[in-house]
Amino acid sequence: MYLDKAKKQEIFGQYGKSTTDTGSAEAQIALFSYRIAHLTEHLKKNRKDHNTARSLTMMVGKRRKLLKYLYVNDINRYRTIVKALGLRK
């Protein structure tokens, strides 16, 4: 499986406050970004997989809502996570 418990803890440790910090917006955005990148690669090989394409669209929407939440509530945290993940250009 592409996303096991150890990989999740690594992502949460890098972008969250600790390895068990699964609730912070930064940790969730980082996890969504990892999953989005994986699904994007999958869709490049399997372009007719419509269920995965729909799931990818929904994940991008969820990440966008979390980014908007950070933008409205704490602009410094928003800028930090966007820079760390390289989301905006």
Rosetta blueprint (number, residue, H / E / L):
1 M L
2 Y L
3 L L
4 D L
5 K H
6 A H
7 K H
8 K H
9 Q H
10 E H
11 I H
12 F H
13 G H
14 Q H
15 Y H
16 G L
17 K L
18 S L
19 T L
20 T L
21 D L
22 T L
23 G L
24 S L
25 A H
26 E H
27 A H
28 Q H
29 I H
30 A H
31 L H
32 F H
33 S H
34 Y H
35 R H
36 I H
37 A H
38 H H
39 L H
40 T H
41 E H
42 H H
43 L H
44 K H
45 K H
46 N L
47 R L
48 K L
49 D L
50 H H
51 N H
52 T H
53 A H
54 R H
55 S H
56 L H
57 T H
58 M H
59 M H
60 V H
61 G H
62 K H
63 R H
64 R H
65 K H
66 L H
67 L H
68 K H
69 Y H
70 L H
71 Y H
72 V H
73 N H
74 D L
75 I H
76 N H
77 R H
78 Y H
79 R H
80 T H
81 I H
82 V H
83 K H
84 A H
85 L H
86 G L
87 L L
88 R L
89 K L
